[in-house]
Amino acid sequence: MSHFRELMEGEFGAVRASSLSRDHVFAELDGQTVEQAIESGIDLRRVWRAVCDAYDVPAARR
């Protein structure tokens, strides 16, 4: 979990990562936010891939 948070903050900055995790609903995560997906037990790799796909994170940083 800490590595996931580091990836999010490294890519988006602490404030934006926090906001994105709480507010953005991802179709790829069954219509959940990042926080909801984590709470429901979705694998963190799947969550990270959904974020990367939605925000066009370059392959080198995935």
C-alpha positions as CSV (number, residue, x, y, z in Angstrom):
1,M,0.0,0.0,0.0
2,S,2.8,2.4,0.8
3,H,4.4,1.8,-2.6
4,F,1.1,2.5,-4.3
5,R,0.8,5.8,-2.4
6,E,4.4,6.7,-3.4
7,L,3.6,6.0,-7.0
8,M,0.5,8.2,-6.9
9,E,2.2,11.1,-5.2
10,G,5.3,10.8,-7.4
11,E,3.1,11.0,-10.5
12,F,0.5,13.6,-9.5
13,G,1.9,15.3,-6.4
14,A,0.5,14.8,-2.9
15,V,-2.5,17.2,-3.1
16,R,-3.7,16.0,-6.5
17,A,-3.1,12.4,-5.8
18,S,-5.2,12.7,-2.7
19,S,-8.0,14.5,-4.5
20,L,-7.9,12.1,-7.5
21,S,-8.1,9.1,-5.1
22,R,-11.2,10.4,-3.4
23,D,-13.0,12.1,-6.2
24,H,-12.4,10.5,-9.6
25,V,-14.7,7.6,-10.5
26,F,-13.1,5.0,-12.7
27,A,-15.3,2.8,-15.0
28,E,-12.4,0.3,-15.0
29,L,-12.8,0.0,-11.2
30,D,-16.5,-0.9,-11.4
31,G,-17.6,2.7,-11.0
32,Q,-15.5,3.3,-7.9
33,T,-13.0,5.8,-6.8
34,V,-9.4,4.7,-5.9
35,E,-10.3,4.8,-2.2
36,Q,-13.5,2.8,-2.7
37,A,-11.7,0.2,-4.9
38,I,-9.0,-0.3,-2.3
39,E,-11.5,-0.7,0.5
40,S,-13.5,-3.2,-1.6
41,G,-10.3,-5.3,-2.0
42,I,-9.5,-4.7,-5.7
43,D,-5.9,-5.5,-6.3
44,L,-3.6,-2.5,-6.1
45,R,-2.0,-3.3,-9.5
46,R,-5.4,-3.2,-11.1
47,V,-6.1,0.2,-9.4
48,W,-2.7,1.6,-10.6
49,R,-3.3,0.4,-14.1
50,A,-6.7,2.1,-14.2
51,V,-5.2,5.3,-13.0
52,C,-2.4,5.1,-15.5
53,D,-4.8,4.4,-18.4
54,A,-7.1,7.2,-17.4
55,Y,-4.3,9.8,-17.1
56,D,-2.0,8.5,-19.9
57,V,0.9,7.8,-17.6
58,P,3.9,6.9,-19.8
59,A,4.8,3.2,-19.8
60,A,8.2,4.0,-18.3
61,R,6.5,5.2,-15.1
62,R,3.9,2.5,-14.8
